[in-house]
Structure formats: structure tokens, C-alpha cells
Amino acid sequence: MYNTFSKLVNFKKVYLFFRFLLCLGLKFFIYSLPIPYKYRHNLFGRHGKMDSYDYASSIYKLHLVSNNEVNTLRKSLLEVGPGDSGLSILFAWKDGFDFVSLLDKDISNVISKIDIITKYEDCKLEYLIKNDKQVTFILKSSKLGEIHVDVIQTSFQNEITYKPRCKFTHAFSNAVLQHMEENEIVNMCYFIRNNSSINLISSHKVKFTDHISGKDQEFMHRLIPSKLWSSKLFRRFPFWTNQLNTDSLTDLLELNLGHVISKPTLERDQISFLFKVKTNG
């Protein structure tokens, strides 16, 4: 009876792995098609759903409002990986922030949608710097006053040289760290640590599954040899995720950023977890 059950379990694992390889090959083909992202994202491969007002608002509240006990001084906000919109700017502005910094590997989609803020708030947008690597502007409103915004493009592969106008009092990333290599996470940690106010607590939601198996929430990417999975062949695709688990990411954050206040303990935490990290600025 035990042997029969064991064989069934192994068969299921083999089936899931081969299905993973099939889905991986299919994604390789689809993402290799010469379709610009501005057209492709309407069909597949969106950078999250941050261009949705309601969704972006829920993410902001997850990281900031539920974190209200951490730091009541709302001065300077950092978001790593804003996706396809800058709606966090609007929420931060309404929340009393004076400065917002957005960092991402590609800021072209954020730049193209900055004007969406003016649809939700009667304001004037004044650009100070505008190029492929940095956009700096001021939003002015009779009701909300002014907010200064920097949108910065960085590869995270090297030291981040950008210096914010004001040390961060709050920082967050949502479904971003799983798409970063270990050295990129380390560089992000150094950047936050070196530019944060005293006792900043950053918030990072991470999903550890392979992003290929779909709703089954599998970890089949961890079965691929690390050297192969971390090669440029795989990393160039937006669905790529690192092979870190909750323990290894916790260790990485504690070594390079600060004390992890919330640590995963339950089995369900292995799929997705919200890390809170206290940084001594």
C-alpha cells in the first residue's frame, strides 16, 4: 500500500515537472516574438496590475496603511518596481508625503503614464529633468500642495548612485524581489540602508513560486540546475524568478538590510510572504 502511494506521488511530481518544461518552452516561444511591450501587455506578460487604481490602492494600503504603527512621519517614500504606473505617487501625495522616489529596471512605461495622475487630481505637472534614465518633476495642487518625484532607471547590477532629496521614511516593493538576482537584492538593500531615516521599516511582498506552473503554485524552477537557471538565456525573460526560498531570503535581508521583524513560519508562508525589515539608518 505504501509503495503504491509512493509511486503515485512520484508520478505526480514527474508529470508536474514535464508540464512545467512544456509551459516553459511555450513561454520561451511566445516571449521571443517581436511584439513591443506596449502592444504585448494587452495580451500577455503584463508587469503586474499597478495601472489599475483599485489594485494599486490596495497594494499601497497593504504596505503603508497596515504599517502605520512603524513611522507616523510621512516624509519620503521609496517604491522599488512600480510596474506600469506611478499611482503610488498619487496615494503618497494624498497621504502627506513630500518626496517620492520610484526605482525600476525599465521606467519607460511609468513615464508614459505619469499623466494619469492628473485625471484623478486637479494639479499642475512641472518637469525638471526628463530623459531615458531619469524623470524628475513636481506636482502642484491647491488642495494637496507640492510633491517632488524622482523616477530612476537602474539595472541593480551595480551600486545605485542615485541620492534622494530626503532620506526615506518609508520603502516598499511588491512582487519584485522574486524577479531579482541575489546581487541585485544586495545592491537594493545597501541603497535603502544608506538612504533611510533612523529605524525605517521597509515592507516587501514576495511570491516564491515559479510563475510558470500557473494556479498550481509549484516550485519547479528550483529543480533546474542553478547555473543554467541563472544564465542570461533564462534571466532575459520577464517571467524569470530566482530560486530563493523563505529562509535564504530572510538570511539575505538580515545580512544586508536589517532585522527581519516578520519571519515566515507556516507552510503557507512558503508560497507568498510579506517581509517587514527594520533598518538602522
Phi and psi restraints in degrees (value plus and minus 20) as a CYANA .aco file:
   2 TYR   PHI     -83.3   -43.3
   2 TYR   PSI     -63.9   -23.9
   3 ASN   PHI     -82.8   -42.8
   3 ASN   PSI     -59.1   -19.1
   4 THR   PHI     -83.3   -43.3
   4 THR   PSI     -65.2   -25.2
   5 PHE   PHI     -82.9   -42.9
   5 PHE   PSI     -61.5   -21.5
   6 SER   PHI     -82.9   -42.9
   6 SER   PSI     -61.5   -21.5
   7 LYS   PHI     -84.6   -44.6
   7 LYS   PSI     -59.0   -19.0
   8 LEU   PHI     -83.8   -43.8
   8 LEU   PSI     -61.2   -21.2
   9 VAL   PHI     -83.8   -43.8
   9 VAL   PSI     -65.5   -25.5
  10 ASN   PHI     -83.3   -43.3
  10 ASN   PSI     -59.2   -19.2
  11 PHE   PHI     -81.6   -41.6
  11 PHE   PSI     -61.3   -21.3
  12 LYS   PHI     -82.9   -42.9
  12 LYS   PSI     -60.9   -20.9
  13 LYS   PHI     -84.2   -44.2
  13 LYS   PSI     -61.6   -21.6
  14 VAL   PHI     -83.3   -43.3
  14 VAL   PSI     -64.6   -24.6
  15 TYR   PHI     -79.5   -39.5
  15 TYR   PSI     -65.5   -25.5
  16 LEU   PHI     -84.8   -44.8
  16 LEU   PSI     -57.5   -17.5
  17 PHE   PHI     -88.6   -48.6
  17 PHE   PSI     -63.7   -23.7
  18 PHE   PHI     -87.6   -47.6
  18 PHE   PSI     -54.3   -14.3
  19 ARG   PHI     -85.8   -45.8
  19 ARG   PSI     -58.3   -18.3
  20 PHE   PHI     -79.9   -39.9
  20 PHE   PSI     -66.1   -26.1
  21 LEU   PHI     -82.8   -42.8
  21 LEU   PSI     -58.5   -18.5
  22 LEU   PHI     -84.3   -44.3
  22 LEU   PSI     -66.4   -26.4
  23 CYS   PHI     -84.1   -44.1
  23 CYS   PSI     -57.6   -17.6
  24 LEU   PHI     -83.1   -43.1
  24 LEU   PSI     -66.4   -26.4
  25 GLY   PHI     -81.6   -41.6
  25 GLY   PSI     -60.0   -20.0
  26 LEU   PHI     -84.2   -44.2
  26 LEU   PSI     -62.2   -22.2
  27 LYS   PHI     -87.3   -47.3
  27 LYS   PSI     -57.3   -17.3
  28 PHE   PHI     -74.8   -34.8
  28 PHE   PSI     -66.8   -26.8
  29 PHE   PHI     -86.2   -46.2
  29 PHE   PSI     -69.0   -29.0
  30 ILE   PHI     -83.4   -43.4
  30 ILE   PSI     -65.0   -25.0
  31 TYR   PHI     -95.4   -55.4
  31 TYR   PSI     -31.9     8.1
  32 SER   PHI    -105.9   -65.9
  32 SER   PSI     -30.7     9.3
  33 LEU   PHI     -86.0   -46.0
  33 LEU   PSI     118.3   158.3
  34 PRO   PHI     -95.4   -55.4
  34 PRO   PSI      44.6    84.6
  35 ILE   PHI    -132.5   -92.5
  35 ILE   PSI      96.6   136.6
  36 PRO   PHI     -77.6   -37.6
  36 PRO   PSI     127.3   167.3
  37 TYR   PHI     -78.9   -38.9
  37 TYR   PSI     -55.0   -15.0
  38 LYS   PHI     -82.2   -42.2
  38 LYS   PSI     -42.2    -2.2
  39 TYR   PHI    -118.9   -78.9
  39 TYR   PSI     -59.1   -19.1
  40 ARG   PHI     -83.6   -43.6
  40 ARG   PSI     -56.1   -16.1
  41 HIS   PHI     -86.1   -46.1
  41 HIS   PSI     -36.6     3.4
  42 ASN   PHI     -95.7   -55.7
  42 ASN   PSI     -38.1     1.9
  43 LEU   PHI    -127.6   -87.6
  43 LEU   PSI     -65.6   -25.6
  44 PHE   PHI    -183.6  -143.6
  44 PHE   PSI     143.8   183.8
  45 GLY   PHI      52.8    92.8
  45 GLY   PSI      14.2    54.2
  46 ARG   PHI     -89.3   -49.3
  46 ARG   PSI     130.3   170.3
  47 HIS   PHI    -103.8   -63.8
  47 HIS   PSI      45.3    85.3
  48 GLY   PHI      57.6    97.6
  48 GLY   PSI    -185.5  -145.5
  49 LYS   PHI    -142.5  -102.5
  49 LYS   PSI       9.0    49.0
  50 MET   PHI     -90.9   -50.9
  50 MET   PSI     -27.3    12.7
  51 ASP   PHI    -103.9   -63.9
  51 ASP   PSI     -23.2    16.8
  52 SER   PHI    -110.2   -70.2
  52 SER   PSI     105.3   145.3
  53 TYR   PHI     -78.4   -38.4
  53 TYR   PSI     -68.6   -28.6
  54 ASP   PHI     -85.0   -45.0
  54 ASP   PSI     -62.7   -22.7
  55 TYR   PHI     -86.5   -46.5
  55 TYR   PSI     -66.6   -26.6
  56 ALA   PHI     -81.0   -41.0
  56 ALA   PSI     -57.2   -17.2
  57 SER   PHI     -84.6   -44.6
  57 SER   PSI     -60.9   -20.9
  58 SER   PHI     -85.5   -45.5
  58 SER   PSI     -56.6   -16.6
  59 ILE   PHI     -88.9   -48.9
  59 ILE   PSI     -62.5   -22.5
  60 TYR   PHI     -79.6   -39.6
  60 TYR   PSI     -65.4   -25.4
  61 LYS   PHI     -85.3   -45.3
  61 LYS   PSI     -57.5   -17.5
  62 LEU   PHI     -77.5   -37.5
  62 LEU   PSI     -63.2   -23.2
  63 HIS   PHI    -111.0   -71.0
  63 HIS   PSI     -49.3    -9.3
  64 LEU   PHI    -126.7   -86.7
  64 LEU   PSI     -72.0   -32.0
  65 VAL   PHI     -88.7   -48.7
  65 VAL   PSI     -63.9   -23.9
  66 SER   PHI     -90.2   -50.2
  66 SER   PSI     -30.4     9.6
  67 ASN   PHI    -125.3   -85.3
  67 ASN   PSI      -0.8    39.2
  68 ASN   PHI     -82.1   -42.1
  68 ASN   PSI     -48.1    -8.1
  69 GLU   PHI     -92.1   -52.1
  69 GLU   PSI     -33.2     6.8
  70 VAL   PHI     -94.1   -54.1
  70 VAL   PSI     -73.1   -33.1
  71 ASN   PHI    -171.4  -131.4
  71 ASN   PSI      90.9   130.9
  72 THR   PHI     -99.9   -59.9
  72 THR   PSI     -34.9     5.1
  73 LEU   PHI    -100.8   -60.8
  73 LEU   PSI      85.3   125.3
  74 ARG   PHI    -116.3   -76.3
  74 ARG   PSI      81.2   121.2
  75 LYS   PHI    -142.3  -102.3
  75 LYS   PSI     -77.2   -37.2
  76 SER   PHI    -155.2  -115.2
  76 SER   PSI     104.8   144.8
  77 LEU   PHI    -135.4   -95.4
  77 LEU   PSI     116.8   156.8
  78 LEU   PHI    -135.5   -95.5
  78 LEU   PSI     109.8   149.8
  79 GLU   PHI    -139.8   -99.8
  79 GLU   PSI     106.2   146.2
  80 VAL   PHI    -119.2   -79.2
  80 VAL   PSI     101.3   141.3
  81 GLY   PHI      57.2    97.2
  81 GLY   PSI      44.3    84.3
  82 PRO   PHI     -92.5   -52.5
  82 PRO   PSI     -30.1     9.9
  83 GLY   PHI      57.3    97.3
  83 GLY   PSI    -152.6  -112.6
  84 ASP   PHI    -120.1   -80.1
  84 ASP   PSI      -3.5    36.5
  85 SER   PHI    -175.5  -135.5
  85 SER   PSI     147.4   187.4
  86 GLY   PHI    -136.7   -96.7
  86 GLY   PSI      12.3    52.3
  87 LEU   PHI     -84.4   -44.4
  87 LEU   PSI     -42.9    -2.9
  88 SER   PHI     -80.5   -40.5
  88 SER   PSI     -48.0    -8.0
  89 ILE   PHI     -81.2   -41.2
  89 ILE   PSI     -66.4   -26.4
  90 LEU   PHI     -82.4   -42.4
  90 LEU   PSI     -66.0   -26.0
  91 PHE   PHI     -85.1   -45.1
  91 PHE   PSI     -60.1   -20.1
  92 ALA   PHI     -85.9   -45.9
  92 ALA   PSI     -58.3   -18.3
  93 TRP   PHI     -82.4   -42.4
  93 TRP   PSI     -67.8   -27.8
  94 LYS   PHI     -85.7   -45.7
  94 LYS   PSI     -42.2    -2.2
  95 ASP   PHI    -110.7   -70.7
  95 ASP   PSI     -19.0    21.0
  96 GLY   PHI      77.7   117.7
  96 GLY   PSI     -14.7    25.3
  97 PHE   PHI     -90.6   -50.6
  97 PHE   PSI     129.1   169.1
  98 ASP   PHI    -121.4   -81.4
  98 ASP   PSI     -45.1    -5.1
  99 PHE   PHI    -156.4  -116.4
  99 PHE   PSI     120.5   160.5
 100 VAL   PHI    -154.6  -114.6
 100 VAL   PSI     115.6   155.6
 101 SER   PHI    -143.4  -103.4
 101 SER   PSI     109.3   149.3
 102 LEU   PHI    -135.4   -95.4
 102 LEU   PSI     106.5   146.5
 103 LEU   PHI    -139.1   -99.1
 103 LEU   PSI     114.5   154.5
 104 ASP   PHI    -177.8  -137.8
 104 ASP   PSI     144.1   184.1
 105 LYS   PHI     -95.0   -55.0
 105 LYS   PSI     -45.2    -5.2
 106 ASP   PHI    -162.1  -122.1
 106 ASP   PSI      95.1   135.1
 107 ILE   PHI    -123.6   -83.6
 107 ILE   PSI     -14.6    25.4
 108 SER   PHI     -80.4   -40.4
 108 SER   PSI     -59.0   -19.0
 109 ASN   PHI     -93.9   -53.9
 109 ASN   PSI     -53.1   -13.1
 110 VAL   PHI     -84.9   -44.9
 110 VAL   PSI     -65.9   -25.9
 111 ILE   PHI     -79.4   -39.4
 111 ILE   PSI     -61.6   -21.6
 112 SER   PHI     -88.7   -48.7
 112 SER   PSI     -35.5     4.5
 113 LYS   PHI    -138.8   -98.8
 113 LYS   PSI      -6.9    33.1
 114 ILE   PHI     -80.4   -40.4
 114 ILE   PSI     -56.0   -16.0
 115 ASP   PHI     -83.5   -43.5
 115 ASP   PSI     -35.4     4.6
 116 ILE   PHI     -81.2   -41.2
 116 ILE   PSI     -45.5    -5.5
 117 ILE   PHI     -81.5   -41.5
 117 ILE   PSI     -56.2   -16.2
 118 THR   PHI     -89.8   -49.8
 118 THR   PSI     -34.7     5.3
 119 LYS   PHI     -97.0   -57.0
 119 LYS   PSI     -46.4    -6.4
 120 TYR   PHI    -121.0   -81.0
 120 TYR   PSI     -36.8     3.2
 121 GLU   PHI    -161.8  -121.8
 121 GLU   PSI     110.0   150.0
 122 ASP   PHI     -91.6   -51.6
 122 ASP   PSI      82.8   122.8
 123 CYS   PHI    -172.5  -132.5
 123 CYS   PSI     149.2   189.2
 124 LYS   PHI    -132.1   -92.1
 124 LYS   PSI     115.5   155.5
 125 LEU   PHI    -129.3   -89.3
 125 LEU   PSI     100.7   140.7
 126 GLU   PHI    -139.1   -99.1
 126 GLU   PSI      92.5   132.5
 127 TYR   PHI    -100.9   -60.9
 127 TYR   PSI     116.1   156.1
 128 LEU   PHI    -126.4   -86.4
 128 LEU   PSI     -60.6   -20.6
 129 ILE   PHI    -156.9  -116.9
 129 ILE   PSI     116.6   156.6
 130 LYS   PHI    -170.3  -130.3
 130 LYS   PSI      84.6   124.6
 131 ASN   PHI    -167.6  -127.6
 131 ASN   PSI    -193.1  -153.1
 132 ASP   PHI     -87.7   -47.7
 132 ASP   PSI     -43.9    -3.9
 133 LYS   PHI    -124.8   -84.8
 133 LYS   PSI     -40.2    -0.2
 134 GLN   PHI    -172.4  -132.4
 134 GLN   PSI     116.8   156.8
 135 VAL   PHI    -148.4  -108.4
 135 VAL   PSI     102.5   142.5
 136 THR   PHI    -142.2  -102.2
 136 THR   PSI     110.1   150.1
 137 PHE   PHI    -171.3  -131.3
 137 PHE   PSI     146.5   186.5
 138 ILE   PHI    -140.6  -100.6
 138 ILE   PSI     114.0   154.0
 139 LEU   PHI    -123.0   -83.0
 139 LEU   PSI     112.8   152.8
 140 LYS   PHI    -145.8  -105.8
 140 LYS   PSI     113.5   153.5
 141 SER   PHI    -165.3  -125.3
 141 SER   PSI     121.7   161.7
 142 SER   PHI     -85.9   -45.9
 142 SER   PSI     -47.5    -7.5
 143 LYS   PHI    -107.6   -67.6
 143 LYS   PSI     -60.7   -20.7
 144 LEU   PHI    -124.4   -84.4
 144 LEU   PSI     -28.9    11.1
 145 GLY   PHI      61.0   101.0
 145 GLY   PSI    -160.8  -120.8
 146 GLU   PHI    -137.0   -97.0
 146 GLU   PSI     130.6   170.6
 147 ILE   PHI    -160.0  -120.0
 147 ILE   PSI     114.3   154.3
 148 HIS   PHI    -117.7   -77.7
 148 HIS   PSI     112.4   152.4
 149 VAL   PHI    -148.6  -108.6
 149 VAL   PSI     113.5   153.5
 150 ASP   PHI    -138.3   -98.3
 150 ASP   PSI     107.0   147.0
 151 VAL   PHI    -133.9   -93.9
 151 VAL   PSI      94.7   134.7
 152 ILE   PHI    -138.9   -98.9
 152 ILE   PSI     113.6   153.6
 153 GLN   PHI    -118.5   -78.5
 153 GLN   PSI     109.8   149.8
 154 THR   PHI    -168.0  -128.0
 154 THR   PSI     126.7   166.7
 155 SER   PHI    -101.3   -61.3
 155 SER   PSI     -36.7     3.3
 156 PHE   PHI      47.1    87.1
 156 PHE   PSI     -19.5    20.5
 157 GLN   PHI     -94.8   -54.8
 157 GLN   PSI     -47.1    -7.1
 158 ASN   PHI    -145.7  -105.7
 158 ASN   PSI     159.1   199.1
 159 GLU   PHI     -76.6   -36.6
 159 GLU   PSI     114.3   154.3
 160 ILE   PHI    -104.2   -64.2
 160 ILE   PSI      95.0   135.0
 161 THR   PHI    -109.5   -69.5
 161 THR   PSI     -30.7     9.3
 162 TYR   PHI     -80.7   -40.7
 162 TYR   PSI     115.2   155.2
 163 LYS   PHI    -135.6   -95.6
 163 LYS   PSI      96.8   136.8
 164 PRO   PHI     -87.8   -47.8
 164 PRO   PSI     136.1   176.1
 165 ARG   PHI     -87.3   -47.3
 165 ARG   PSI     -47.0    -7.0
 166 CYS   PHI    -164.8  -124.8
 166 CYS   PSI     118.7   158.7
 167 LYS   PHI     -79.5   -39.5
 167 LYS   PSI     121.8   161.8
 168 PHE   PHI     -88.2   -48.2
 168 PHE   PSI     111.2   151.2
 169 THR   PHI    -117.0   -77.0
 169 THR   PSI     -39.4     0.6
 170 HIS   PHI    -165.0  -125.0
 170 HIS   PSI     127.1   167.1
 171 ALA   PHI    -171.8  -131.8
 171 ALA   PSI     123.5   163.5
 172 PHE   PHI    -175.4  -135.4
 172 PHE   PSI     140.0   180.0
 173 SER   PHI    -161.8  -121.8
 173 SER   PSI     127.5   167.5
 174 ASN   PHI    -151.2  -111.2
 174 ASN   PSI      96.3   136.3
 175 ALA   PHI      35.2    75.2
 175 ALA   PSI      24.0    64.0
 176 VAL   PHI    -137.6   -97.6
 176 VAL   PSI     -66.1   -26.1
 177 LEU   PHI     -80.6   -40.6
 177 LEU   PSI     -48.6    -8.6
 178 GLN   PHI     -88.6   -48.6
 178 GLN   PSI     -37.7     2.3
 179 HIS   PHI    -115.8   -75.8
 179 HIS   PSI     -12.8    27.2
 180 MET   PHI    -130.4   -90.4
 180 MET   PSI     125.2   165.2
 181 GLU   PHI     -91.6   -51.6
 181 GLU   PSI     144.0   184.0
 182 GLU   PHI     -79.7   -39.7
 182 GLU   PSI     -64.0   -24.0
 183 ASN   PHI     -85.9   -45.9
 183 ASN   PSI     -49.0    -9.0
 184 GLU   PHI     -90.0   -50.0
 184 GLU   PSI     -60.1   -20.1
 185 ILE   PHI     -83.1   -43.1
 185 ILE   PSI     -61.6   -21.6
 186 VAL   PHI     -81.1   -41.1
 186 VAL   PSI     -65.6   -25.6
 187 ASN   PHI     -83.6   -43.6
 187 ASN   PSI     -57.4   -17.4
 188 MET   PHI     -84.4   -44.4
 188 MET   PSI     -62.3   -22.3
 189 CYS   PHI     -81.5   -41.5
 189 CYS   PSI     -66.0   -26.0
 190 TYR   PHI     -79.0   -39.0
 190 TYR   PSI     -62.0   -22.0
 191 PHE   PHI     -83.0   -43.0
 191 PHE   PSI     -67.2   -27.2
 192 ILE   PHI     -83.5   -43.5
 192 ILE   PSI     -66.1   -26.1
 193 ARG   PHI     -81.7   -41.7
 193 ARG   PSI     -59.3   -19.3
 194 ASN   PHI    -100.3   -60.3
 194 ASN   PSI     -32.3     7.7
 195 ASN   PHI    -146.4  -106.4
 195 ASN   PSI       4.4    44.4
 196 SER   PHI    -129.5   -89.5
 196 SER   PSI     135.3   175.3
 197 SER   PHI     -94.9   -54.9
 197 SER   PSI     149.6   189.6
 198 ILE   PHI     -82.2   -42.2
 198 ILE   PSI     111.3   151.3
 199 ASN   PHI      42.7    82.7
 199 ASN   PSI       9.2    49.2
 200 LEU   PHI     -79.7   -39.7
 200 LEU   PSI     120.0   160.0
 201 ILE   PHI    -136.4   -96.4
 201 ILE   PSI      90.1   130.1
 202 SER   PHI    -108.9   -68.9
 202 SER   PSI     135.3   175.3
 203 SER   PHI    -144.6  -104.6
 203 SER   PSI     107.8   147.8
 204 HIS   PHI    -157.3  -117.3
 204 HIS   PSI      93.0   133.0
 205 LYS   PHI    -110.5   -70.5
 205 LYS   PSI     107.0   147.0
 206 VAL   PHI    -149.7  -109.7
 206 VAL   PSI     115.9   155.9
 207 LYS   PHI    -133.6   -93.6
 207 LYS   PSI     101.0   141.0
 208 PHE   PHI    -111.6   -71.6
 208 PHE   PSI     -26.1    13.9
 209 THR   PHI     -92.9   -52.9
 209 THR   PSI     153.0   193.0
 210 ASP   PHI     -99.8   -59.8
 210 ASP   PSI     -28.9    11.1
 211 HIS   PHI      42.0    82.0
 211 HIS   PSI      -1.6    38.4
 212 ILE   PHI    -146.9  -106.9
 212 ILE   PSI     -54.0   -14.0
 213 SER   PHI     -95.6   -55.6
 213 SER   PSI     -24.9    15.1
 214 GLY   PHI      57.5    97.5
 214 GLY   PSI    -162.6  -122.6
 215 LYS   PHI     -90.1   -50.1
 215 LYS   PSI     -29.5    10.5
 216 ASP   PHI     -93.0   -53.0
 216 ASP   PSI     -33.0     7.0
 217 GLN   PHI      35.1    75.1
 217 GLN   PSI      36.7    76.7
 218 GLU   PHI    -118.7   -78.7
 218 GLU   PSI     152.3   192.3
 219 PHE   PHI    -146.0  -106.0
 219 PHE   PSI      19.8    59.8
 220 MET   PHI     -85.9   -45.9
 220 MET   PSI     -43.4    -3.4
 221 HIS   PHI     -84.9   -44.9
 221 HIS   PSI     -41.7    -1.7
 222 ARG   PHI     -94.7   -54.7
 222 ARG   PSI     -31.4     8.6
 223 LEU   PHI    -106.2   -66.2
 223 LEU   PSI     -32.5     7.5
 224 ILE   PHI    -100.4   -60.4
 224 ILE   PSI     115.2   155.2
 225 PRO   PHI     -71.5   -31.5
 225 PRO   PSI     114.8   154.8
 226 SER   PHI     -76.3   -36.3
 226 SER   PSI     -61.9   -21.9
 227 LYS   PHI     -82.9   -42.9
 227 LYS   PSI     -57.7   -17.7
 228 LEU   PHI     -92.7   -52.7
 228 LEU   PSI     -67.9   -27.9
 229 TRP   PHI     -84.6   -44.6
 229 TRP   PSI     -51.5   -11.5
 230 SER   PHI    -111.2   -71.2
 230 SER   PSI     -14.6    25.4
 231 SER   PHI     -93.5   -53.5
 231 SER   PSI     143.1   183.1
 232 LYS   PHI     -81.7   -41.7
 232 LYS   PSI     -49.1    -9.1
 233 LEU   PHI     -76.0   -36.0
 233 LEU   PSI     -62.7   -22.7
 234 PHE   PHI    -107.9   -67.9
 234 PHE   PSI     -61.1   -21.1
 235 ARG   PHI     -85.3   -45.3
 235 ARG   PSI     -39.2     0.8
 236 ARG   PHI     -95.2   -55.2
 236 ARG   PSI     -29.8    10.2
 237 PHE   PHI    -114.8   -74.8
 237 PHE   PSI     119.5   159.5
 238 PRO   PHI     -86.9   -46.9
 238 PRO   PSI     -37.1     2.9
 239 PHE   PHI    -105.2   -65.2
 239 PHE   PSI     -24.7    15.3
 240 TRP   PHI     -83.9   -43.9
 240 TRP   PSI     117.7   157.7
 241 THR   PHI    -152.4  -112.4
 241 THR   PSI     130.9   170.9
 242 ASN   PHI     -92.2   -52.2
 242 ASN   PSI     153.6   193.6
 243 GLN   PHI    -121.5   -81.5
 243 GLN   PSI      -2.7    37.3
 244 LEU   PHI     -88.4   -48.4
 244 LEU   PSI     126.5   166.5
 245 ASN   PHI    -130.5   -90.5
 245 ASN   PSI    -196.8  -156.8
 246 THR   PHI     -82.0   -42.0
 246 THR   PSI     -59.2   -19.2
 247 ASP   PHI     -88.3   -48.3
 247 ASP   PSI     -66.1   -26.1
 248 SER   PHI     -88.0   -48.0
 248 SER   PSI     -55.1   -15.1
 249 LEU   PHI     -91.3   -51.3
 249 LEU   PSI     -58.4   -18.4
 250 THR   PHI     -78.5   -38.5
 250 THR   PSI     -66.2   -26.2
 251 ASP   PHI     -81.9   -41.9
 251 ASP   PSI     -61.3   -21.3
 252 LEU   PHI     -84.6   -44.6
 252 LEU   PSI     -62.5   -22.5
 253 LEU   PHI     -88.3   -48.3
 253 LEU   PSI     -60.9   -20.9
 254 GLU   PHI     -88.3   -48.3
 254 GLU   PSI     -53.0   -13.0
 255 LEU   PHI     -94.1   -54.1
 255 LEU   PSI     -53.8   -13.8
 256 ASN   PHI    -135.2   -95.2
 256 ASN   PSI     -35.5     4.5
 257 LEU   PHI    -141.0  -101.0
 257 LEU   PSI     -72.6   -32.6
 258 GLY   PHI     145.9   185.9
 258 GLY   PSI    -186.0  -146.0
 259 HIS   PHI     -97.2   -57.2
 259 HIS   PSI     104.0   144.0
 260 VAL   PHI     -99.4   -59.4
 260 VAL   PSI      89.5   129.5
 261 ILE   PHI     -92.4   -52.4
 261 ILE   PSI     -67.2   -27.2
 262 SER   PHI    -120.1   -80.1
 262 SER   PSI      97.4   137.4
 263 LYS   PHI    -135.8   -95.8
 263 LYS   PSI     115.0   155.0
 264 PRO   PHI     -85.1   -45.1
 264 PRO   PSI     115.1   155.1
 265 THR   PHI    -151.4  -111.4
 265 THR   PSI     -55.0   -15.0
 266 LEU   PHI    -107.1   -67.1
 266 LEU   PSI     140.8   180.8
 267 GLU   PHI     -80.9   -40.9
 267 GLU   PSI     -57.5   -17.5
 268 ARG   PHI     -87.9   -47.9
 268 ARG   PSI     -41.2    -1.2
 269 ASP   PHI     -87.6   -47.6
 269 ASP   PSI     -38.2     1.8
 270 GLN   PHI     -93.1   -53.1
 270 GLN   PSI     -37.8     2.2
 271 ILE   PHI    -107.2   -67.2
 271 ILE   PSI     -71.3   -31.3
 272 SER   PHI    -167.3  -127.3
 272 SER   PSI     119.2   159.2
 273 PHE   PHI    -170.1  -130.1
 273 PHE   PSI     127.3   167.3
 274 LEU   PHI    -123.7   -83.7
 274 LEU   PSI      87.3   127.3
 275 PHE   PHI    -107.4   -67.4
 275 PHE   PSI     113.8   153.8
 276 LYS   PHI    -135.3   -95.3
 276 LYS   PSI     102.6   142.6
 277 VAL   PHI    -142.9  -102.9
 277 VAL   PSI     102.2   142.2
 278 LYS   PHI    -108.7   -68.7
 278 LYS   PSI     102.0   142.0
 279 THR   PHI    -131.3   -91.3
 279 THR   PSI     112.4   152.4
 280 ASN   PHI    -110.3   -70.3
 280 ASN   PSI      84.8   124.8
